[in-house]
Amino acid sequence: MIAFATGPQFVYRHRWTVGDIVMWDNRCTMHRGRPYDDTQRRVLHRTTVSDIANTLEQTGLVAPAAA
């Protein structure tokens, strides 16, 4: 499954330029750290969004977890 999910048709590799912003949804994203130039400044911000239930529960694809 991992070999399929990480095939070239599903992989995004960003080539950074000044002023870029990249966002992703951690609920359905696989990450892989890559080497980077540690002499360059990096600014990272995390945002968490909350809702009444997870996405699959909202769409009726899975039964809600027991409380």
N, C-alpha and C positions, 0 to 999 in steps of 0.2 A: 504494500500500500504506500509506504514512504517513497519508494522508487517512482511510482506513478505520480504521486502528489508533488514531487520535486522535479518532474520533467520540465524541459525548457519552455513548454507552452504555459506553465503555471508560475514560472519564476520571474520576479521583478528585481532587477539590480539597478540601483540609483547611482547616477554619476553626478556628484554634488557640484553645485555652483553657488556663488554668494547669493544669499537671500532665499534659498530653497526651504520649503516646508514639506515634510513628508508625514502622512498620518496613516495608521492602519488599525484594524480591529483585532485586538488580541484574542477574541473569542474564536476566531477561525483562521488564524495566521500562524504559519510555522516560521521561526526566525533562525537565522544562521549568522553569527558574528563574523565579520570579515576584518582583515588587517586594515589599519588606517594610520595616517600620519599623526602621531601623538604630539607633534610640535604645533599643530593647528588647534585653535580653540573650538570646542564643541559645546553647544547649548542644547540641553535636552529638557523637555517638559512632559509631564505625565498628566493626563486628564482622565478621570473616571466618570462615566455616565451611568446613572442608575435608572431603573424603570420598575414597573410593577412585577415583571417576571422576565426570565431570560427569553431570548428571541424565539426559540423553538416552542416554548410553552405558549407564547402569545399567538403563534400561528397554528396551534393545535396539533403540532407534529409529535409531541411527546406529552405524556400525562404529567401534571405537576407533581413535584416531590412531596412526600408525606411530611406534614409539619411536626 
